[in-house]
């Protein structure tokens, strides 16, 4: 009997202690230490076409991630890195979020997922600080590295020149939030109302999609001698009648004439040569000083925003528990997508990748909760986190 009581006490102690343990993850994403993380698997879980990380910790608070695949090959990539943002012991620390929505294939988004943060750390080390300039340099360096890869592969894989990715990056460091965007992914801030009863949605990113009039105006001003720089096709505005986004990483065929020729597929080749890049890799950058009213950030590829408004997404995050909130946003979008096609959500879930793309896009969501008081603590007491969204490359159906 005494042994049974001791066992019960021991189990109770383990149950109380376990939720307080935090997992440390190396820079390459592998787990360090033997503690159990409250959010479960530190590298996320796979459920059919859905990958998710219900809850994790970053140095500025908590986070939740989810990815749903629709394409035959997952073209969305994402990452969250938290801890040192440079190679210097005394360098900047904070949290980095990247959402990379690929098009034409997965190669560019995968490349950016492997190289963007490395480049950011390199320039932060050289500049001994985090800044908008550091982030812009990281974008342009990643672009140049990918174009160099296209050049190397041109003779054996010319289609690589037609692959690109939108690129959305957020950095939280020293009480500042940096948002850099090239393409049409979006980040929305949830800010507490003055009466603290609700949360208002504030879009922080500038989008670069030809369906936006200001983007068309920008393209026309940059290419005054090209009346076909934007073309309306099937009620959708496209750059050169081909692509909707005006800024990206990759898409070498619209940046360098050397890649806009045979053996590239004819549908990507322009009839007239061009002397300057048609698309740009340069991000729009916003720097925002965080306040106690800033509750959370929703980073997502345009697949989410196609079905949910900014305020709808913020209301969902504000109304439900933090654990699993990114997965909840994805499923809310899928329910809307199913309703638009007069389907039941349960039937949509049975549709496999590839065919699923006719109903919705790949969707990536990263929800980052902000706790300024946790950011003020010594970073040496916080875990270093490195996690990639969709890391398990979910390829089966029934999510």
QUIDA-V630801 format. One line per field, one symbol per residue. psi: psi as a letter, one per 40 degrees, with the letter a starting at -180 (. if undefined). A space follows every 10 residues. Layout:
BEGIN
psi = ???
END
This chain:
BEGIN
psi = dddddddddd ddddddddee iihhhideei hiieihhdea hdeiihgbeh iihdhihiee biiiiihhhd idhhehiiih hhbheiehde iiiahhhhhh giieiedddd dddddddddd ddddddefih iddddddddd dddddddddd ddedddgded eehaiihhhh hhhfeihhhh hhafiihhhh hhideedahi hhhdihighe ehdddddddd ddgdegefdh hhhfehhihf edidieiiha fdeedhddeg iieiideehi dhiieiidii ehihhhhhhi idehdihhhi ieddedehid dddddddeei idhedddddd dddddddddd efiiddddde hiicdddedi iihhhhhhhh gddddeihee eiihhhhhif degheiaf.
END
